């Protein structure tokens, strides 16, 4: 479970080498300590339901039900593990997490603001120690952020999610890690995997094409 959570964090916080200079963020509005408050999810779809097939079982879910269930899951899971972020004025940050058994962990990294975006790069050495090996690389990630009344909203939009999905499906190592989270995926015969992966790619592309609005992220409260 811990490794699964870490891979989710990797997807959300960017584990590759984002080019960051040594310029301090003295004027950054993000400087300070922020605690996790709640997930943020906005989703509008061109149809009333989403149809998706994994292996032989078709999956159909009403969009409104999907939104409700996703928010409930994100509220429970993110609230249990993700506690907040400390942004320092020297361009470094610390992500505070709580693991099973009451253990706590802080992951370090760097950040850089650019207009309405903030780029985050985690300490890959710490991640490698946690995961016990190399970390698959994914493209540099930029959160869109808004700041109002001491609340910080960080989210990914449809363009970024589309890019991330395509990268995951095109990277064999990262794709295998993510797909292994699907129940029963490990029982697919090796010779059938290419056809299954191609089908998943086509279905995901179709779903994203019908997605009209997508914002996926979380809200932080300044301490």
N, C-alpha and C positions, 0 to 999 in steps of 0.2 A: 504493500500500500504506500509506503513512504516513497518508493521509487516512482510510482504512478503519479503521486502528487508533485514530485520534483519535476517530472516531465511536463506537467501542466504549467508549473511555474516557469519552466524553460520557454514554453510556447508564449507565455504572457510577457516575459521580461527580457527576452533576447539574450542568447548566450554566445553570440558570435562577436567578432572583434569590430565593434563600431569605432570609427575613427574619432577619437576624442583628443582635443589638445589640452594644454596645461592651463588654459585660461580659467580663472576662478569665476564662480557664479555669484559674486557679491550682490548683484542686482536681481538675482533670480527670485521671482515671487514664491517659488516652491521651498526655499530654505526654511527648515524647521522640522518638527516632528509631527507626523500625521498618523492617526489611528484608522483602521479599517472600519467602515460603517455599514455598507451594504453593496450588493452587486448592482450593476447597471446593464439593462438589456432592452434594446428597442429593436423590434423586428416587424416588418411589414412585407407581406408576400402577395404575389399576383393571384393566388388561388386560395380557397378556404382550407385546403389540406395539403400536406406534403406526403408524397409516396416515395418510399425508398426500399430497395430490396437488397438484403445481405444474405448471400448464399441462396437458399431456396425459399426463405420466408419473406413475403412482402410486408412492409411496415408502412402503415398509413396513420397519420396523426393530424388532427385538426390544429390549425395554426394557433388558435387561442389556447388550446390545451397545452400545446408545446411551450408557449410563452409562460404559462402558469407553472408548469412542471419544471422548466429550466430555472426559473427564478427561485423556486422552492429549493431545488437541488443546490444551486449556487449559493443561496443564503446559508444553507446548512454546511456545505463543504468548505467554502471559502472562509466562512466565519470561524470554522474549527481550526484552520491551519494558518491563514494569513492574518497577521495582527496589525501590520502597518509599515510605514516607511519613514526613515529619517534622511532628509536631504541636507547635506552640509554645504556651506558656502565655498568650499574648496573644490566642488565638483564631484565629491564622493557621496555615496549613499549606503544605507543599511536597510535591508528588508528583514523585518522581524516575523518569525514563524513559530508556531507551536506544533510539535509532533506528538505522535501517540506516546502514551506513558507519561505525559506531563513534561517531556523534554522540550527545551526551547532552542532555537537556532537563529543566528543572524547571518545573512548572506550579504557580503559587501559587493560594491561595484562602483561605477561612475555614471554620471548623467550630464546631459547638455541640453539646454532649452534653445529653441529656434522658432520664434514666432509663437504659433499656437501648438507647437509640437515639443515633445521631450523625448530624447533618445536615451536609452538605458543599456548599459553593458555590465553584466555580472562578472564576478571573479571566477573565471573558468577553472582555476586550480581547486577552489573550494568545491565546485560542482563535480569535478572529476573525483575528488576524494569521497564525496557523498555517493556518487554513482558507481564508484569502483572501476572506472575506466574512462575512455575518451567520450566526449560529448559531441553528438552529431551537430553539424553547423547548419543554421538556418539564416535567412537574410536579416540584415539590420532592421530593427523594428522602431517605429516612431509612434508613441501614443499621441493622440489628440487630447488636449487638456483644456478645461475651463476652470476658473477659480472665482467663486462668489460666496460671500458671507462665511469665510473661513472653511468652505467645503471645496475639495478638489476632486473634479471628475476626470478620470483617465479612461480612455476607451479606444478600441480599434473600430474602424469602419469597414464597409463592404469591400473597398478596394484592397485594404491590407489583408483582410481575411481571405479574399480570393487569392492573393499572392502567396499567403502562408500555406493554404491548402495545396496549391499547385507545387510548391516547394517540397512539402511533406511527401506528396504522392510521387514526386520525381526523385527523391532521395531514398535509396533502398534501405539504408540503416535506420534513418529516422522514421520512414514509413513502417518498417517492421515493428519498431518500438510502439508506435501509436496503434497500429492495427492489432497488436497483441492484446490490447485492452478490450477488444470486442469478444464477448463470450462465444466460444466455439471456433474462433478463427484459426486457432492452432491445429484444428482437426482437418483443415482443408488439405487435400493431397497436393504435394508440391507441383505436380504437373498441371494442376487446375489453377494455380495461383495467378499466372499471367492473365487469364481470361477474367478471373474475379476482380483483379486490380483494375483492368481496363473498364469493366462494368462499373466499378465504384467511381472511377474518374469521370465517366460519362454522366452518371447520375448526379454527382456533386456539381459538375459544370451546369447541368440543367437546373438544379435547385438554385444555384447562385445567379443564373440568368433570370430567374423568376423572383429573386429577392429584390424588393424595391428599397427597403431601408434596413440597415443593420448597424447597430452600435453595441459593442460588447466590452464591458469593463467594470469599473467599480468606483465607489465614492469614498473619499477619505475626509476625516474631520481633523482640523488643526488642533493640536493640544494647547 
